[in-house]
Amino acid sequence: MTYPIIVEEHRGGKLENTHQGMICIVNDKKEVIYQKGNIASHVFYRSAMKPIQAIPIFSTGIIEKYQLSQREAALFTASQRGESYHQEALISLLGKLGLSESSLICGESYPLNDEPKEQYLWHHKEKRKLFHNCAGKHLGFLAYAKEKGLDLHSYADANHPLQQEILAQVASLSETSIENIHEGVDGCGAPVYGVPLKNMAISYLKFAAPDLFQNKETAQAVVKIGEVMHEHPEIVASHNFICTVLLQDPNIIAKGGAQGVYCLALKKERISIAVKVMSGSELVWPVLIAEILKKLTYSNPQTIERLLAIRSEDILNDNGIPIGETKVKL
């Protein structure tokens, strides 16, 4: 299958890189209002699935029972980068939930961002499971299993009741039959699911328009998830990352995933956008999403400016001098 080019990178006036991909935008009637590429192609959510994976946790009284702060609760949706504020929140969350770090099945990791990693290595600290990029999500899994009296050791097995509940949520939100959902394993060891790109956009639409849910409990959980993501956007990724920039806008719910997957939904406009960059590049996200928002005549230009402050259309050399440009092909 061939995919259309959605981003080009030029250096010295010459084409250097192309990024193929797919884009789908749907409205609140679930109608496609823009598409590029085959939006019936299946795409794994990767970490863009985290807000959906958090629905079971937010459907319980865990946050109230353990008196979790919104910053701690935001970790259930996060791809944290190991900054000091992430480390503090993770340690606090682990303690409040009364869980053991050894129960986490995700791999041991250093902080991902350069500065905290350098500090970690300078002080000769060892890798920790708690500082894995997906540790917050896994703590949520364990907390849910503990609350429901489920087995803690197999919490990430595809047949575990929690993972079956998450699969049911993916099917419901994306309006995809379970038979048509592709199953894989994410980098953290938990199940990850793939749906057609159009259906991925539909799933994020529900975060912008929770009134579309028939189940009130799920609608309430989705609203709570949006609230903590907006209250602590830096927890969801970290400063100077696209998720944080977009979540600083109270009108946007957004989460990216590995290998070029990005999803966002606009509340006031009641539309949703799903993107897959087939090269897997995340570097082109800010320029690509900014251009999509421009195409939609998005009402908050400050959000677009903040995106382009992360990475502008200009390609810069190591001295900050423009030597090329990124062109989005919508």
C-alpha positions in Angstrom: 0.0 0.0 0.0 1.3 3.5 -0.9 0.6 6.5 1.3 0.5 10.2 0.2 3.2 12.5 1.2 2.0 14.8 4.0 5.3 16.5 4.9 8.4 17.5 2.9 11.7 18.7 4.3 13.9 20.9 2.1 17.5 21.8 2.6 19.3 24.4 0.4 16.2 24.6 -1.8 16.4 20.8 -2.5 14.1 18.1 -1.3 15.8 16.1 1.4 13.1 14.1 3.2 9.5 13.1 2.6 7.0 11.8 5.2 4.1 9.8 4.0 1.0 9.4 6.1 -2.7 9.7 6.7 -4.9 12.3 8.2 -8.6 12.1 9.2 -10.8 14.8 10.6 -14.4 14.1 11.7 -17.2 16.2 13.0 -19.7 15.4 15.8 -21.9 13.6 13.4 -18.9 11.3 12.8 -18.7 12.6 9.2 -15.3 12.9 7.6 -14.8 16.6 6.8 -11.2 16.1 5.7 -9.0 13.1 4.8 -5.7 12.3 3.2 -4.7 8.8 2.5 -6.6 5.6 3.2 -8.4 6.3 6.5 -9.7 2.7 6.6 -6.1 1.6 7.3 -5.5 0.2 10.8 -3.2 2.2 13.1 -2.0 1.2 16.6 -2.8 3.9 19.1 0.5 3.4 21.0 0.5 6.0 23.8 -2.4 7.9 22.3 -4.4 5.1 23.9 -3.5 6.3 27.4 -6.6 8.5 28.0 -8.8 5.5 27.0 -6.8 3.1 29.1 -7.4 5.5 32.1 -11.2 5.3 31.8 -11.5 2.2 34.1 -9.4 3.9 36.8 -11.4 7.2 36.6 -14.6 5.2 36.7 -13.8 4.0 40.3 -13.4 6.0 43.5 -9.6 5.4 43.6 -8.7 9.1 43.3 -10.9 10.1 46.2 -10.1 7.0 48.3 -6.4 7.6 48.2 -6.7 11.4 48.2 -4.7 11.7 45.0 -3.9 15.2 43.8 -4.8 16.1 40.2 -1.1 16.1 39.4 -0.8 12.5 40.6 -4.0 11.5 38.8 -2.7 13.0 35.5 0.1 10.4 35.6 -2.5 7.8 34.7 -2.6 9.4 31.2 1.0 10.4 30.9 4.1 9.6 28.9 6.3 11.2 31.5 9.9 12.3 30.7 11.5 12.0 34.1 11.7 15.6 35.1 11.9 16.3 38.9 8.2 17.1 39.0 7.5 13.7 37.4 9.8 11.9 39.8 8.2 13.6 42.8 4.7 12.8 41.6 5.5 9.2 40.8 7.1 8.5 44.2 4.1 10.2 45.9 1.6 8.2 43.9 3.4 4.9 44.5 3.3 5.6 48.3 -0.3 6.7 48.4 -1.5 3.7 46.5 0.4 1.3 48.7 1.9 -0.5 45.7 5.4 -2.1 45.2 7.6 -0.9 42.4 8.6 -4.5 41.8 5.0 -5.2 40.7 5.4 -3.0 37.6 6.1 -5.1 34.5 7.5 -2.2 32.5 11.3 -2.1 32.0 13.7 -0.2 34.2 14.6 3.2 32.7 16.6 6.4 33.2 14.7 9.7 32.9 14.2 10.4 29.2 14.8 14.2 29.1 18.5 15.1 28.9 18.9 17.3 32.0 17.3 14.9 34.6 19.1 12.0 32.9 22.5 13.7 33.3 21.7 14.5 36.9 20.7 10.9 37.5 23.9 9.6 36.0 26.1 12.2 37.8 24.8 10.9 41.1 25.3 7.3 40.0 21.7 6.3 40.4 20.4 3.1 38.9 17.5 2.7 36.4 14.1 2.3 38.0 10.8 0.8 36.7 9.1 3.8 38.4 10.7 6.1 35.9 9.7 4.2 32.8 7.8 6.5 30.3 4.6 4.5 31.0 4.9 3.9 34.7 2.0 6.2 35.6 -0.3 4.2 33.4 0.9 1.0 34.9 0.4 2.3 38.5 -3.2 3.0 37.4 -3.6 -0.6 36.1 -2.3 -2.0 39.4 -4.5 0.4 41.5 -7.6 -0.7 39.5 -6.7 -4.4 39.9 -6.1 -4.0 43.6 -9.4 -2.1 44.0 -11.3 -4.8 42.2 -9.6 -7.7 43.9 -8.0 -8.9 40.6 -4.7 -10.6 40.2 -1.8 -8.1 40.3 0.8 -10.3 38.7 -1.0 -10.7 35.4 -2.5 -7.2 35.1 -0.9 -6.7 31.7 -2.0 -10.0 30.1 -4.4 -9.5 27.3 -6.9 -11.9 28.9 -6.8 -10.1 32.3 -10.2 -8.6 33.2 -8.7 -5.1 33.2 -7.3 -5.4 29.7 -10.6 -6.9 28.5 -12.3 -3.9 30.0 -9.9 -1.6 28.1 -10.5 -3.5 24.9 -14.2 -3.0 25.4 -13.7 0.7 25.9 -11.6 1.0 22.7 -14.3 -0.8 20.8 -17.0 1.4 22.2 -15.3 4.7 21.8 -14.0 4.0 18.3 -17.2 2.2 17.3 -15.2 -0.7 16.0 -16.2 -4.3 16.4 -13.8 -6.3 18.6 -13.3 -8.7 15.7 -11.9 -5.7 13.6 -9.5 -4.5 16.3 -5.9 -5.5 15.8 -4.0 -6.5 19.0 -0.3 -6.0 19.7 2.0 -5.4 22.6 3.3 -1.9 23.4 6.9 -1.1 24.3 5.9 -1.1 28.0 4.6 -4.7 27.8 0.9 -3.9 28.0 -1.6 -4.7 25.2 -2.1 -2.0 22.5 -4.8 -2.0 19.9 -5.2 -0.8 16.4 -8.3 0.5 14.6 -8.9 2.2 11.3 -7.7 5.8 11.4 -11.3 7.2 11.0 -12.4 5.2 14.0 -9.4 6.5 16.0 -10.6 10.0 15.2 -14.1 9.0 16.3 -12.8 7.7 19.7 -11.1 11.1 20.4 -14.3 12.9 19.4 -15.9 11.6 22.6 -13.3 13.4 24.7 -14.4 16.7 23.1 -18.1 15.8 23.1 -18.8 13.5 26.1 -22.5 14.0 25.6 -22.2 11.5 22.8 -21.8 8.7 25.4 -24.8 6.7 26.3 -23.1 5.5 29.5 -23.1 8.4 32.0 -20.4 6.8 34.1 -18.0 6.7 31.1 -18.9 10.2 30.2 -18.1 11.4 33.7 -14.8 9.5 33.7 -13.8 11.1 30.4 -14.6 14.6 31.7 -12.4 14.0 34.8 -9.6 12.7 32.5 -9.8 15.9 30.5 -9.8 18.0 33.7 -6.6 16.5 35.1 -4.8 16.6 31.7 -5.7 20.3 31.4 -4.8 21.1 35.0 -1.3 19.5 34.7 -0.3 19.4 31.0 3.4 19.3 31.9 2.8 15.9 33.7 1.3 14.4 30.5 4.6 14.9 28.6 6.9 17.7 29.8 7.7 21.3 29.1 8.5 22.1 25.5 6.6 19.0 24.2 3.6 19.1 21.8 1.1 17.5 24.2 1.8 20.0 26.9 1.5 22.9 24.5 -1.8 21.7 23.1 -3.2 20.8 26.6 -2.4 24.4 27.8 -5.4 25.3 25.5 -8.5 24.4 27.5 -10.4 23.8 24.2 -8.1 20.9 23.2 -7.7 17.3 24.3 -4.5 15.7 22.8 -2.2 12.8 23.2 0.5 11.4 21.0 1.9 7.9 20.6 5.1 6.4 19.4 5.8 6.0 15.7 4.1 9.1 14.5 0.6 8.7 15.9 -1.2 11.9 17.1 -4.8 12.5 18.1 -6.5 15.6 19.2 -10.1 16.9 19.6 -11.5 20.4 19.7 -14.3 21.0 22.2 -16.0 24.1 20.9 -15.8 23.0 17.3 -16.7 19.4 18.2 -14.3 17.9 15.8 -11.5 15.4 16.1 -8.2 14.8 14.3 -6.2 11.6 13.9 -2.8 11.6 12.2 -0.3 8.8 11.4 3.2 9.7 10.0 4.4 6.6 8.4 8.1 7.4 8.8 7.4 7.3 12.6 8.8 10.8 13.0 7.6 12.9 15.9 9.8 15.9 14.8 7.3 17.0 12.2 4.3 16.9 14.6 4.3 20.6 15.7 4.5 21.9 12.1 1.9 19.4 10.8 -0.6 20.0 13.6 -0.1 23.8 13.4 -0.9 23.6 9.6 -4.0 21.5 10.2 -5.3 24.0 12.8 -4.6 26.8 10.3 -6.6 25.0 7.7 -9.4 24.7 10.2 -9.1 28.5 10.8 -8.7 27.7 14.5 -9.8 30.5 16.8 -6.8 30.5 19.1 -3.7 31.7 17.2 -1.6 31.6 20.4 -1.8 27.8 20.4 -0.5 27.7 16.8 2.3 30.1 17.8 3.3 27.9 20.7 3.4 24.8 18.4 5.7 26.6 16.0 7.9 27.8 18.9 8.7 24.1 19.5 9.7 23.6 15.9 9.0 26.2 13.2 8.7 25.7 9.4 12.3 26.8 9.2 14.9 24.1 9.6 17.8 25.4 11.7 21.4 24.4 11.9 23.2 24.0 15.3 23.7 27.8 15.5 20.0 28.5 15.0 20.5 29.7 11.4 17.7 28.8 8.9 19.1 26.4 6.3 15.9 24.8 5.0 12.1 24.5 5.5 9.4 22.1 6.3 6.4 22.0 4.0 3.1 20.4 5.0 1.2 19.0 2.0 -2.5 19.2 2.9 
